Amino acid sequence: MSINFAIIFVLILLPFVVINSLDVEAQKKSMYLEAQYNAIIDTAAQDAASVLLTNSEQDNEARYESPKNVRVNKEEAARAFFNNLYINFGVIDDPYGQGTIQRYIPAFVVIGYDGYYIYSEQEYLDANGDKALKHVWSQKKPYSYKDKAGNIFSFTLDDYITVYQANSKELKQGYLFEIDPLTSQKFVSPMWVGSSIPLIHDTTNFDNIRRQTIVSLIQSDLEYEINKHNNLVRRYGVSYTFTLPSIDQEEWDNTIDDVGVLAFVQGIPVGTKYYNNFALGGARIIKKQEITGITVNGTKYYYDRSVCKSGVMNHETFISGKEAAANGYHPLSCLNK
């Protein structure tokens, strides 16, 4: 009798054991796929960042120009990002497969020095007069902020600002801070000392407001674009609901520390779930140090290695003329070299 009960017990438990085993195996496959997708998306974002500064003529201007003030080639960045995805998902020669991949990209953001661009899907009429979707660039969106007094700021990725002063109707622009070459201490530039705008003189809060403004603007636009993407793709049979993923403050700080890209990939089926992630690619990883400091007859000079050549032993290397000047070096003209 006890044997019969044992057999019945085993028969009852067996389906649960089998189902649990299958579920564990499915979870393993899902985790493996997610890890693969993470690697693919990260690589695509870094590839996009690596070409962000290419084929875009950079001004070899202002000696004290910020190294972050560069032109971005957003078209090349987007092309590199999508081509990388097409290759890794095996659809490089499959237009229909590429279209499917594009549905999974609700937004691709290029973060520039004084504004950002969003590459998102829009509806249009194709050659046959049928409605279709394609990614389209937004206009540049400036990092704008308005204080309680009505003063309007246009921020950048550093301390260069353009300010419309409401009381005087005056427009001013320039670097907010300068660096003492002797102490390396930061101080408010003389051009801003006489300003009555509180934020100008609040050196600590300035950077907080600047960062909060940039992050808030990008977040707000991303939420709008992703909601719009939901409405568009639903008409094309996509049932997945796209949402803006949670991004912690440290990742946001890294995102807006320099020019780069921010890509969102969502809705790819992974087992019984859907893939939802984002990737950051920073163009700073490919920047080369171009400014070299030398000492001639006791005087420190700096020059741009991409323009000048010198046989003098190099003493120090910088990423900008501004940094070199802060360390006591003077600009060296190469016109007669």
Residue pairs with C-beta under 8 A, 6 or more apart in sequence:
26 271
26 272
27 271
29 271
30 270
30 271
30 272
30 273
33 270
33 271
33 275
34 270
34 275
37 265
37 268
37 270
37 275
37 277
38 277
40 84
40 85
40 88
40 89
41 85
41 263
41 265
41 277
41 278
41 279
42 279
43 84
43 88
44 80
44 81
44 82
44 84
44 85
44 88
44 263
44 279
45 81
45 261
45 262
45 263
45 279
45 280
45 281
46 281
46 285
47 80
47 81
47 84
47 281
48 77
48 78
48 80
48 81
48 84
48 261
48 263
48 281
49 77
49 260
49 261
49 281
49 282
49 283
49 285
49 286
50 80
50 281
50 283
50 285
50 286
51 73
51 76
51 77
51 80
52 72
52 73
52 74
52 76
52 77
52 110
52 259
52 260
52 261
52 281
52 283
53 70
53 71
53 72
53 73
53 259
53 283
53 286
53 287
54 73
54 76
55 73
55 76
56 70
56 71
56 72
56 73
56 76
57 71
58 70
58 71
59 65
59 71
60 304
60 306
60 307
62 321
63 321
63 322
63 325
63 331
64 175
64 320
64 321
64 322
64 325
65 320
65 321
65 322
66 113
66 156
66 157
66 158
66 160
66 175
66 320
66 322
67 287
67 319
67 320
67 322
67 323
68 113
68 156
68 157
68 158
68 258
68 259
69 113
69 114
69 156
69 158
69 160
70 113
70 259
70 283
72 110
72 112
72 113
72 259
72 283
74 110
74 112
74 117
74 119
74 137
75 137
77 110
77 261
78 108
78 110
78 119
78 135
81 108
81 261
81 263
82 98
82 101
82 102
82 105
83 92
85 101
85 105
86 92
86 97
86 98
86 101
89 97
89 101
90 97
91 97
91 98
91 100
91 101
99 133
102 121
102 133
102 134
102 135
103 121
103 133
103 233
103 236
103 238
103 267
104 265
104 266
104 267
104 268
104 275
105 121
105 135
105 263
105 264
105 265
106 120
106 121
106 225
106 226
106 229
106 242
106 264
106 266
107 118
107 119
107 120
107 222
107 225
107 226
107 229
107 263
107 264
108 118
108 119
108 120
108 135
108 261
108 262
108 263
108 264
109 116
109 117
109 118
109 119
109 218
109 222
109 261
109 262
109 263
110 116
110 117
110 119
110 259
110 260
110 261
111 157
111 218
111 255
111 256
111 259
111 260
111 261
111 262
112 140
112 259
113 156
113 157
113 259
114 140
114 142
114 143
114 154
114 155
114 156
114 157
114 160
115 140
115 141
115 142
115 143
116 140
116 141
116 143
116 217
116 218
117 137
117 138
117 139
117 140
117 141
118 137
118 138
118 141
118 221
118 222
118 225
119 135
119 136
119 137
119 138
120 135
120 136
120 138
120 225
120 228
120 229
121 133
121 134
121 135
121 136
121 229
121 232
121 233
122 133
122 134
122 135
122 136
122 232
123 131
123 132
123 133
123 232
124 131
124 132
124 133
124 134
125 131
125 132
126 132
133 232
133 233
133 236
138 221
141 217
141 221
142 154
143 154
143 155
143 156
143 210
143 213
143 214
143 217
144 152
144 153
144 154
144 155
144 213
144 217
145 152
145 153
145 155
145 209
145 210
145 213
146 152
146 153
147 153
147 197
147 198
147 199
149 166
149 167
149 197
150 166
151 163
151 164
151 165
151 166
151 197
151 199
152 163
152 164
152 166
153 161
153 162
153 163
153 199
153 213
154 161
154 162
154 163
154 173
155 161
155 210
155 213
155 214
157 214
157 256
157 257
157 258
157 259
158 175
159 175
159 176
159 177
159 206
159 207
160 173
160 174
160 175
160 176
161 173
161 174
161 175
161 176
162 171
162 172
162 173
163 171
163 172
163 173
163 195
163 197
163 200
164 170
164 171
165 171
165 172
165 195
165 196
165 197
167 196
172 191
172 192
172 195
174 189
174 191
174 192
175 189
176 188
176 189
176 192
176 200
176 206
177 186
177 187
177 188
177 189
177 203
178 186
178 187
178 188
178 189
178 190
179 185
179 186
179 187
179 322
179 325
179 326
180 186
180 187
181 325
181 326
181 327
181 328
182 328
184 326
184 327
186 203
188 200
188 201
188 203
192 200
195 201
199 205
199 206
199 209
200 206
211 252
211 253
211 256
214 256
215 252
215 255
215 256
218 255
218 256
218 262
219 244
222 244
222 264
223 244
226 242
226 243
226 244
226 264
229 242
230 241
230 242
233 242
238 267
240 266
240 267
240 274
242 266
242 267
243 266
243 276
244 264
245 264
245 266
245 276
245 277
245 278
247 255
247 278
251 280
254 280
254 282
255 262
255 280
257 282
257 284
258 282
258 283
258 284
259 282
259 283
259 284
260 280
260 281
260 282
260 283
260 284
261 280
261 281
261 283
262 278
262 279
262 280
262 281
263 278
263 279
263 281
264 277
264 278
265 275
265 276
265 277
265 278
265 279
266 274
266 275
266 276
266 277
267 274
267 275
267 276
268 274
268 275
269 275
287 319
289 317
289 318
289 319
290 304
290 305
290 306
290 319
291 302
291 303
291 304
291 305
291 317
291 318
291 319
291 320
291 321
291 323
291 324
292 302
292 303
292 305
292 310
292 314
292 316
292 317
292 318
293 300
293 301
293 302
293 314
293 315
293 316
293 317
293 318
293 324
293 327
293 329
294 300
294 301
294 302
294 303
294 310
294 312
294 313
294 314
294 315
294 332
295 301
295 312
295 315
296 312
299 330
300 315
300 327
300 328
300 329
300 330
301 329
301 330
301 331
301 332
302 318
302 321
302 324
302 325
302 329
302 330
302 331
302 332
303 310
303 331
303 332
303 334
304 321
304 334
307 334
308 332
308 334
308 337
309 337
310 337
316 324
316 327
316 329
318 324
318 327
318 329
321 331
325 331
